[in-house]
Amino acid sequence: MIKVEWLYWLVGAVFLAMAAQMAVDRGNPRRYGNAAFWGLLGASFGYGTWVADKSAPAAPLGAAVLAMICLAGFGLTGRGTPTTAAPEQRAASAARLRSKLFIPALTLPLVALACGTLLKDVHLGGGPLLQSGSETLLGLGIGSIVALVVALVLTRERNPAVALTAGRGLLEAMGWALLLPQLLAVLGSIFQSAGVGTQVGKLITHVLPDGSKYTAVAVYCLGMALFTLIMGNAFAAFPVMTAAIGWPVLVAQLHGSAPVVLAVGMLSGFCGTLATPMAANFNLVPAALLELKDQYGPIKAQLPTAAIMLVCNIAIMSLFAF
């Protein structure tokens, strides 16, 4: 059986290998900060196995997170020497490959889909081929490996280390913002455990008219977008707003369809993602990678789409959830 833990170890090993590359990059004055930041993250993937099976304390993981926060917060990380090919080389390669460049990108979701559907019920040696409950995640990992192989064959690159080096450059360019979705999702769980959703729900139920499902739908969708604007991640806003109004009011009290309410509610949160700089990995990092003059350019371009989608989400939930 292929275990999901193996994927975590592989991801951790990749981060550690990139951290080793960063440590010897003499062209980057922040190389040791970079190496420490991503090295701690890579080591956490391996150490987390022992924490999960309760054979090791979780405190070192917490210390590693605090150390990473200090490294990023005090500006001890940063981009080093560019590791990608020269612009003329990239242009020549793009001209030669043209639309074939999309093949590796499409390979990943196709393999992930196959693992999550076709291979889900395949058994080998008396047990499932893929760890039960983790087929999609394993499919994403396996798809990444297959896509890498396809890309190496397509580009006629014989040295796999080139992919690691290029990935390291992209990792440094994106920086700590790469981890924002995970951190903000954890923040949402903390808010939920602290009872923030319950308190917000009490406030909202005092304001909402009894039995007014359309008002409740609007408040839920707008609240998801607003909380996402503030927190930067719909996954962080989802447990708060769903505990406050999505489940107790729309599903339990007004008997709305749970799949429709929850799915459209999450999509409403994504409308907020399009409109906030807090979602740095979606909105600010691409502007930096593309060297745009206006770092808020993507947000300004996405605002009309976000507004239209939010109105459509309210209408869809009102029509199909009840």
N, C-alpha and C positions, 0 to 999 in steps of 0.2 A: 504494500500500500504506500502510495506517495503521500507523505504527511505535509500539512501546511507549515509545520515548524521548519521543514527543510527550506521552504521559500524564505522565511524570516532569516535563517542563517545565511542564505545566499545574498540577500539584500544587505545584511550586516557586513558580509565579507567584501562586497562591492564598495561600501562606504569606507571600510578600513583601507582597502587598496587605494582609493582616491585620496584618503587622508595621508597615506604614505607619499603619494605623488606631490601633494601640496607641501609637505614638510621639506622637500628637497628643491622646491621652486625658488631659486635665489632671486628671481625677478619680482617676487612679491614680498614686500616688507611685512606683510601680515601673515606670512606662510605658517607660522607656528600657531597663531590663533585659529586659522582655517583648519589646520590639521587636528588641533585639539577639539574643535567644535564637531566636525564630521566624524572624527575618530570616536568621540564619546557616543555619538548617535549610533555608529556601527557596532560598538561594543555592547550597547544596550539591547540590540536585537538578539545577541547571543545570550547575554545574562538574563534577559527576560524569560527564557525557557525555564531556568531554575526558579525564578520568582513565581512563574505560573504553576509549577508543580510543588510549590511551597518548600523547596529544598534550600532556598537562599532568601535572605531578607530583602524587602523592597526598598529599604532606606538608601542603598547605593544608587538606585535608579533615580530617586528623588534628588540626591546630591548631584548626579550627572546633569539632570534637567536644570538645576539652579546654576551649575557651572556654565552650561550652554547659554543660559539667559544672560549671565554676566559677560561672556565672551562677545555675544552679539550686541548687547546693550551698551557696552563701553567701546564699541567700534573696533574690536580687535580682529574682526574678520573682514575680508575684502577680496576683490578680484585680482588675480595675478597676471602673469604673462599670457597673452592670447595663445591658445593651443590649437586653434582650427587652421585650416588651410588658408592660403592667401586668397584675396577676393577674386583674382583672375583664375585661380585654380578651381574655386567653387563655381564660378560662372561657366567654365569649360565643362566641368563635371555635370552641372545642371543641364547644359545644352545637349550633352551626349545622352543623358538618361531621360530627360523630359518627364513625361507623365509616369514613367516607371518608378519614379521616386515615391509614388503613393503605394506601391506594392507592399513594402515592409509595414507601413502604417496600417494598411487594411488587413495584413496577415494577423496582427495581434488580436483585434476583436473577433475575427473568424475563428481562431484557435480557442479563444476564451469561450465563445458561444458553443463550439463543439464540446469542450470539456464540461460545460455546464448543462448540456442537454444530451448529446450522444454518448459521452463517456460516463455520465452520472451513474448509470446502472450497470456498468461493466465491472465484473468481478474477476479477480486473479488470485489464485492460490487460496481460495476459500474466503476471501475478503474483498471489499471494494477496491478498485484500482486507485481511486482518489478518495481522500479522507472525507467521510460523510459530513455534510454541512459546510464544506470549504471548497466545493468544486469550482465555483465561480472565481474565487480568489486564486486558487491553484491554476485555473485556466489563464488568468491574467499573467501569472508568473511564467507558465510554460509558453504562453503566446509571446511574451517578451523575448524569451530565449530563441524561439523559432524565428521571430521577426529579425533578431540580431543576425542569425545565420543567413537568412534571406538577404539582408542588407549587405553583408560581407560578400556573398556570392554575386549579388547584383552589381556592386561597385568594384568587384575584382580585387578586394583588399585581402591580403594574405595574413596580415598581422592583427589578431583580435585586440591587441593592446591599444590600437588606434581608437577603437570605440570607447575604451575606458578613459583614454586621455581626453577625447572630445567631450565625453560625458562629464568629466571633471571640470572642464572649462565652463560648460553650461551650468553645472551645479554652483560654481563660484559666482557666475553672473546672476543667478537667481537668488543665491544667498539664503539667509534664514527664513525669508518669506515662503520658501518651499514647504516649511513645516506648519504654516498658519492653519490650514484646514484641520490637521490633527489636533493642534493646540486648542483651537476654538471649539471643536467638537467636544473635547474634554471639558472645556469651560461650560458648555451647555449642560453636560452631565452633572457638573458640580452645582450649577444653579438649580438643577432639578432636585438633587439630593438635599440642597439647603432649603427647599420649599419655596423657591421664588415663583415657580409656576402656580402653586396653590394660592399664594398671596395675590398674584396678578389676577387669577381667576375670581377671587372673592371681590376684588375691586370692580372687575368688568361685569360680573353678574348683578352687582348693585346698580349699575348704570343701564344695562340692557333692559329693554321692555320685555315682559314675560311673553314667551312664544313667538317672538319676532325673529324668525329664522333668517330672513334676508339681511337684517341688521347684524345678526350674529355672524353670518357668512362674511359680510364686509369687514367687520371688526377683526375676524380671524385672519383673513387674507392680508388686510392692511397691517395688522400687528406682526405677521410673519415678515412682511417686507421691511417694516420699521425696525424690528429687532435685528434683522439681518444687516440693515444699514449701520446699526450701532456696533454690532458684534463682529461683522465682517464675514459671517458664515451661516448659511441656512441650517446647517446641521447643529449649530449651537443654539439657534433660535427655536428650532423645531420642538425639543422637549419642553421648553418653557411655555410656548404658546399652545401646544397641543394639550399639556396638562392644565392650562388655564381655561381654554375655551373649546379647543378642537374636540377633545374626547368628552368631557363632562357635559358640555352644552349641545354641540352639534350632533354628536353620536348618541350619547346616553339619554339626553333630555328630549332632543328633537328628532331622534331616530333616523339620523342621516346615515348614508352608506359609508362605512369606515374606510374602504379602499379609496373611494372618490374623495372624501374629505381629507384624508391624510396625504394622498398623492398630489392633489391640487394645492393643498396647503404648503407642501414642500416646494412646489413650483412657484408659488407666490413668494416664498423666501428667496428663490433664485432671482426674482425681479429686483430684490434689494441688492443682491450680489452684483448685478450689472451697474449699480448706481453708487457704489461706495468705495472710497480709497482704502477702507479697512480690509477689503478683499484684495490685498496687495498682489498676491500671486496670480490673480486673474486680470487685474486692471493696471497696476503699476509696473510689475515685472515685464510684461510684454512691451510696454512703452520704453523701458530701459533697454531691453534686448534689441528692439528695432531702432533705438536711438532717435525717438521722436522728440521734436522740439517742445511739445506740450505733454508733460507727463500725465495730465488728466484728459488727454485727447480721447482715449478709449471710453472713458466714462461719459464724456459729453456726447459721443456718437451713439452710445447705448441707451441714453436716457429716454428717447421717444419709444424705443422698443420695449423698455422696461415698463413704461406707463401703459402702453397698449396691452401688453401681456397681463398686467395686473388686473385691468378692467375685464379682460377676457376670462381670467381665472375666476373672478367673482361671479361672472355670468354662468360659466360652466358648472361651478359648484352649486349655484342656486337652481339650475335646471336639472342636473343629473344626480345630485346627492340625496334628493328627497322624493 
